[in-house]
Amino acid sequence: MIAATNRPDILDPALLRPGRFDRQIAVDRPDRKGRAKILEVHTRGKPLAKAIDIDALAGQTPGFTGADLSNLINEAALFAARHGKREITQIELEEGILRVIAGPEKKTRVMSEKERLITAYHEMGHAIVGHYLEHADPVHKISVISRGRALGYTISMPSEDRFLTTRAELLDTMAMTLGGRAAEEIVFDEITTGASNDLEKVTATAKQMVMRFGMSEKLGPRVFGHDHGQPFLGREFSTEPDYSDEIAREIDDEVRRIIEGAHERARKLLDDHRERLDTISQILVRRETIEKEQFELLLAGADEAEAFGPDEVGAPALPVDAPVEPKRPRPEAKRPLRRPGLAGGTTELRGSDPHRPEL
């Protein structure tokens, strides 16, 4: 008999006695080699460009499950077909990764100029704080194009798979997460509701550090309470904590101290780099999307022309899904019209449009 569950902690001990289920196999998220093998299966039979490196693509998808990888390839194939391409290139794969992580673009969502500016400063706050912190994940892409429920996004990806997380990495990640709210406070002297998800993340992380990981200097290496997770069949909906009210107050104080410390680190970094925050945020409003290489050049002191190329300065930014208008033949070129796909017809695969931001 083979059985599967995602909640082994609620199983009846009678099921786990010797002779009932002799072997327990934990199925975790695949590592880089596993993701490469899964991608080979899902890309089989699809017109993948020869320049695509499956192993490099697996390195860009840490934490993805098999279903996520399948969805990534399908989204990339649909995106390529929608734009009339015969091959799936890196541009389509990047778009597929973003759709799995953040959802599709919201082309019908129209924001005012003030909201776009606030969103640009918010996302740039994340990016600048994450760039200058040693243990934060490298910034991969910044954008003010709405995806899913987010008005903008900052994608940061680890350079390699990680199975352990240090206290310094958790603190730097929390500071980066609070960088958006800190940027709003510094620039606009006001806060918005855009940081609600960021606050949920840092609060959950700080609680885990204090109550589960024993990373509080005041409370020491102790575990408080039980990890209930989501209510499930066979679990009680409410249980009494196994610590006193005095310990509960100390836990609250430690959680607040950790969060406020991360917030102050983010504010200090943004105050120290205020000029870069203003300059690159204005560029982000015009460009809508800034890639990793362009972001690093701008932080290093390069101007907009050096980071994006002289031909792209001042060009209007188009949505990723905007159709590319085909070039019309010259008036003097009188050649018979041919339908694509018929005998003798030719199909030209054009490169990327310089006026369309590449993913």
C-alpha positions as CSV (number, residue, x, y, z in Angstrom):
1,M,0.0,0.0,0.0
2,I,1.2,3.5,-0.9
3,A,-0.2,6.6,0.9
4,A,0.6,10.3,0.7
5,T,-0.1,13.2,2.9
6,N,1.0,16.8,3.3
7,R,0.3,16.8,7.1
8,P,2.2,13.8,8.6
9,D,2.0,15.4,12.1
10,I,-1.7,14.7,12.3
11,L,-1.5,11.0,11.4
12,D,-2.8,8.4,14.0
13,P,0.2,6.8,15.7
14,A,-1.4,3.4,14.9
15,L,-0.7,4.0,11.2
16,L,3.0,4.6,11.9
17,R,3.7,1.4,13.9
18,P,6.3,-1.0,12.4
19,G,4.8,-3.2,9.8
20,R,2.1,-0.7,8.7
21,F,4.1,1.7,6.6
22,D,7.7,0.5,6.6
23,R,9.3,3.3,4.7
24,Q,8.6,7.1,4.8
25,I,9.8,9.1,1.8
26,A,9.9,12.9,2.1
27,V,9.2,14.6,-1.3
28,D,10.6,18.1,-1.1
29,R,11.0,20.8,-3.8
30,P,13.5,19.7,-6.4
31,D,17.0,21.0,-6.3
32,R,18.8,22.5,-9.3
33,K,19.6,19.1,-11.0
34,G,16.1,18.0,-10.4
35,R,14.7,21.1,-11.9
36,A,16.9,20.7,-15.0
37,K,15.6,17.1,-15.5
38,I,12.0,18.3,-15.1
39,L,12.6,21.1,-17.6
40,E,14.0,18.6,-20.1
41,V,10.7,16.7,-19.8
42,H,8.5,19.7,-20.2
43,T,10.5,21.3,-23.1
44,R,10.5,18.1,-25.1
45,G,8.7,18.6,-28.3
46,K,8.5,22.4,-27.9
47,P,10.4,24.7,-30.3
48,L,13.1,25.9,-27.8
49,A,15.8,28.1,-29.2
50,K,19.2,26.5,-29.5
51,A,20.8,29.2,-27.4
52,I,18.7,28.3,-24.3
53,D,20.7,26.5,-21.6
54,I,18.4,24.3,-19.5
55,D,20.9,24.2,-16.6
56,A,21.1,28.0,-16.5
57,L,17.2,28.2,-16.6
58,A,17.1,25.8,-13.7
59,G,19.4,28.1,-11.8
60,Q,16.9,31.0,-12.3
61,T,14.0,29.1,-10.8
62,P,15.0,28.3,-7.2
63,G,12.1,27.0,-5.1
64,F,9.9,26.1,-8.1
65,T,8.0,22.8,-8.0
66,G,7.4,20.5,-10.9
67,A,4.0,22.1,-11.5
68,D,5.6,25.6,-11.5
69,L,8.1,24.5,-14.1
70,S,5.4,23.0,-16.3
71,N,3.4,26.3,-16.0
72,L,6.6,28.3,-16.8
73,I,7.2,26.4,-20.1
74,N,3.5,26.6,-21.1
75,E,3.3,30.3,-20.4
76,A,6.5,30.9,-22.4
77,A,5.1,28.9,-25.4
78,L,1.8,30.8,-25.3
79,F,3.7,34.1,-25.1
80,A,5.8,33.2,-28.1
81,A,2.8,32.1,-30.2
82,R,0.9,35.2,-29.3
83,H,3.7,37.3,-30.8
84,G,4.1,35.2,-33.9
85,K,7.4,33.7,-33.0
86,R,8.5,30.2,-34.2
87,E,10.9,29.6,-31.2
88,I,10.8,30.1,-27.5
89,T,13.6,32.5,-26.6
90,Q,15.0,33.8,-23.3
91,I,12.5,36.7,-23.5
92,E,9.6,34.4,-23.4
93,L,11.1,32.2,-20.6
94,E,11.7,35.3,-18.5
95,E,8.1,36.3,-19.0
96,G,7.0,32.8,-18.0
97,I,9.1,33.0,-14.8
98,L,7.5,36.4,-13.9
99,R,4.0,35.1,-14.5
100,V,4.6,32.1,-12.2
101,I,6.0,34.4,-9.5
102,A,3.9,37.5,-9.7
103,G,1.0,36.7,-12.1
104,P,0.1,38.2,-15.5
105,E,0.3,41.9,-16.3
106,K,-2.7,44.0,-15.5
107,K,-2.9,46.1,-18.7
108,T,-6.3,47.5,-17.8
109,R,-5.1,48.9,-14.5
110,V,-4.5,52.6,-15.0
111,M,-2.7,54.4,-12.2
112,S,-2.4,58.2,-11.7
113,E,1.0,59.8,-12.0
114,K,1.3,60.3,-8.2
115,E,0.6,56.6,-7.6
116,R,3.2,55.6,-10.2
117,L,5.7,57.8,-8.6
118,I,5.0,56.4,-5.1
119,T,5.2,52.9,-6.5
120,A,8.5,53.7,-8.2
121,Y,10.1,55.0,-5.0
122,H,8.6,52.0,-3.1
123,E,10.2,49.4,-5.4
124,M,13.4,51.3,-5.7
125,G,13.6,51.4,-1.9
126,H,13.5,47.6,-1.9
127,A,16.1,47.4,-4.6
128,I,18.7,49.8,-3.2
129,V,18.5,48.4,0.4
130,G,18.8,44.8,-1.0
131,H,21.8,45.8,-3.2
132,Y,23.8,47.3,-0.4
133,L,23.1,44.5,2.2
134,E,25.7,41.7,2.1
135,H,23.3,38.8,2.9
136,A,20.3,39.8,0.8
137,D,19.5,38.1,-2.5
138,P,20.7,39.9,-5.6
139,V,18.1,42.1,-7.3
140,H,17.0,40.7,-10.7
141,K,14.4,43.1,-12.0
142,I,12.4,46.2,-10.9
143,S,9.2,47.3,-12.5
144,V,6.2,49.5,-11.9
145,I,4.0,47.4,-14.3
146,S,1.2,45.9,-12.3
147,R,1.1,42.1,-12.0
148,G,-1.5,40.2,-10.1
149,R,-2.5,42.1,-7.0
150,A,0.8,44.1,-6.9
151,L,1.1,47.6,-8.3
152,G,4.8,47.0,-8.9
153,Y,7.4,44.4,-8.0
154,T,11.1,43.9,-7.2
155,I,12.4,40.4,-8.1
156,S,15.4,39.2,-6.1
157,M,16.8,35.7,-6.7
158,P,19.4,33.7,-4.8
159,S,22.5,32.8,-6.7
160,E,22.3,29.2,-5.6
161,D,20.0,26.8,-3.8
162,R,19.9,27.2,0.0
163,F,18.9,24.7,2.6
164,L,19.8,26.6,5.7
165,T,19.2,30.3,6.5
166,T,21.4,32.2,8.9
167,R,20.3,34.9,11.3
168,A,22.2,37.6,9.3
169,E,20.3,36.5,6.1
170,L,17.0,36.8,7.8
171,L,17.7,40.3,9.2
172,D,19.0,41.5,5.8
173,T,15.9,40.1,4.1
174,M,13.6,41.9,6.6
175,A,15.5,45.2,6.0
176,M,15.1,44.8,2.3
177,T,11.4,44.0,2.7
178,L,10.9,47.2,4.7
179,G,12.9,49.3,2.2
180,G,9.7,50.2,0.3
181,R,7.9,51.6,3.4
182,A,11.1,53.4,4.5
183,A,11.4,55.1,1.0
184,E,7.8,56.3,1.3
185,E,8.5,57.8,4.7
186,I,11.7,59.6,3.6
187,V,10.5,61.0,0.3
188,F,6.8,61.7,0.9
189,D,6.8,62.0,4.7
190,E,3.7,59.7,4.5
191,I,2.9,56.0,4.4
192,T,0.5,54.1,2.2
193,T,-1.3,50.8,2.2
194,G,1.1,49.4,-0.4
195,A,3.4,47.9,2.3
196,S,0.7,45.7,3.9
197,N,2.1,42.5,2.5
198,D,5.7,43.5,3.4
199,L,4.6,44.0,7.0
200,E,2.9,40.6,7.1
201,K,6.2,39.0,5.9
202,V,8.5,40.7,8.4
203,T,6.1,40.1,11.3
204,A,5.9,36.4,10.5
205,T,9.7,36.2,10.1
206,A,10.4,38.0,13.4
207,K,7.9,35.7,15.2
208,Q,9.6,32.6,13.8
209,M,13.0,33.9,14.8
210,V,11.9,34.4,18.4
211,M,9.5,31.5,18.9
212,R,10.8,28.8,16.6
213,F,14.5,29.4,15.8
214,G,15.8,30.6,19.1
215,M,17.4,33.6,17.6
216,S,16.5,36.1,20.4
217,E,19.4,37.1,22.6
218,K,17.0,38.0,25.4
219,L,14.9,34.8,25.4
220,G,17.7,32.5,24.3
221,P,17.5,29.1,22.5
222,R,14.0,28.1,23.4
223,V,10.9,27.2,21.5
224,F,7.6,28.8,22.5
225,G,4.2,27.4,21.6
226,H,3.4,24.9,18.9
227,D,3.6,25.3,15.2
228,H,-0.1,24.8,14.4
229,G,-0.1,26.0,10.8
230,Q,-3.5,26.0,9.2
231,P,-6.5,24.3,10.9
232,F,-6.9,20.8,9.5
233,L,-9.0,17.8,10.1
234,G,-8.1,16.2,13.4
235,R,-6.6,19.4,14.9
236,E,-8.0,21.7,17.5
237,F,-8.8,25.2,16.4
238,S,-7.7,26.8,19.7
239,T,-5.0,25.6,22.2
240,E,-3.6,27.2,25.3
241,P,0.0,28.6,25.0
242,D,2.6,26.8,27.0
243,Y,4.2,30.0,28.3
244,S,3.2,32.6,30.8
245,D,1.8,36.1,30.2
246,E,5.1,37.6,31.2
247,I,6.9,35.5,28.5
248,A,4.3,36.6,26.0
249,R,5.1,40.3,26.7
250,E,8.8,39.6,26.3
251,I,8.1,37.8,22.9
252,D,6.1,40.8,21.7
253,D,8.9,43.2,22.8
254,E,11.5,41.1,21.0
255,V,9.5,40.9,17.8
256,R,9.0,44.7,17.9
257,R,12.7,45.2,18.5
258,I,13.8,43.0,15.6
259,I,11.3,44.7,13.2
260,E,12.2,48.2,14.3
261,G,15.9,47.4,13.9
262,A,15.4,46.2,10.4
263,H,13.3,49.3,9.6
264,E,16.1,51.7,10.9
265,R,18.7,49.9,8.9
266,A,16.6,50.4,5.7
267,R,16.1,54.1,6.5
268,K,19.8,54.7,7.1
269,L,20.8,53.1,3.9
270,L,18.3,55.1,1.9
271,D,19.3,58.3,3.6
272,D,22.9,57.6,2.7
273,H,22.0,57.0,-1.0
274,R,19.1,59.5,-1.3
275,E,20.5,61.0,-4.5
276,R,20.6,57.6,-6.2
277,L,17.1,56.8,-4.9
278,D,15.7,60.0,-6.5
279,T,17.5,59.6,-9.8
280,I,16.8,56.0,-10.5
281,S,13.2,56.2,-9.3
282,Q,12.6,58.9,-11.9
283,I,14.1,56.7,-14.6
284,L,11.9,53.8,-13.4
285,V,8.8,55.9,-13.9
286,R,9.9,56.6,-17.5
287,R,11.2,53.1,-18.3
288,E,8.7,51.1,-16.3
289,T,11.2,48.2,-16.0
290,I,14.9,48.1,-15.1
291,E,17.0,45.0,-15.5
292,K,19.7,43.8,-13.2
293,E,22.6,45.0,-15.4
294,Q,21.0,48.4,-16.0
295,F,20.3,48.8,-12.2
296,E,24.0,48.1,-11.3
297,L,25.2,50.6,-14.0
298,L,22.9,53.3,-12.7
299,L,24.1,52.7,-9.1
300,A,27.7,52.8,-10.3
301,G,27.1,56.4,-11.6
302,A,26.2,55.7,-15.2
303,D,23.6,58.0,-16.8
304,E,20.5,56.8,-18.6
305,A,22.1,56.8,-22.0
306,E,25.0,54.6,-20.8
307,A,22.7,52.1,-19.0
308,F,20.0,51.7,-21.6
309,G,21.9,52.7,-24.8
310,P,21.8,56.0,-26.7
311,D,19.1,54.8,-29.1
312,E,16.6,54.0,-26.3
313,V,16.8,57.3,-24.4
314,G,13.4,59.0,-24.5
315,A,11.7,56.1,-26.3
316,P,8.2,55.4,-24.9
317,A,8.0,52.2,-22.9
318,L,5.5,49.7,-24.2
319,P,3.8,46.9,-22.3
320,V,5.4,43.5,-22.7
321,D,2.3,42.1,-24.5
322,A,2.1,45.0,-26.9
323,P,1.9,43.7,-30.5
324,V,4.9,44.6,-32.6
325,E,3.9,46.5,-35.7
326,P,5.5,44.8,-38.8
327,K,7.6,46.9,-41.1
328,R,6.0,48.0,-44.3
329,P,7.8,47.4,-47.6
330,R,9.3,50.4,-49.3
331,P,7.2,51.9,-52.1
332,E,9.8,51.2,-54.8
333,A,10.0,47.5,-53.8
334,K,7.3,46.0,-56.0
335,R,7.2,42.3,-55.2
336,P,4.2,40.0,-55.2
337,L,2.5,39.3,-52.0
338,R,2.9,35.8,-50.5
339,R,0.9,34.2,-47.8
340,P,3.1,32.8,-45.0
341,G,3.1,29.0,-44.9
342,L,2.5,28.5,-48.6
343,A,5.0,26.9,-50.9
344,G,7.8,29.3,-51.8
345,G,6.8,31.6,-48.9
346,T,9.4,32.8,-46.5
347,T,9.0,33.7,-42.8
348,E,11.5,36.1,-41.2
349,L,12.1,35.8,-37.4
350,R,12.8,39.3,-36.3
351,G,14.9,40.1,-33.3
352,S,13.6,42.0,-30.3
353,D,12.1,45.4,-30.8
354,P,14.4,48.2,-29.4
355,H,11.4,50.1,-28.3
356,R,10.0,47.2,-26.3
357,P,11.6,46.5,-22.9
358,E,13.1,43.0,-22.9
359,L,12.5,40.7,-20.0
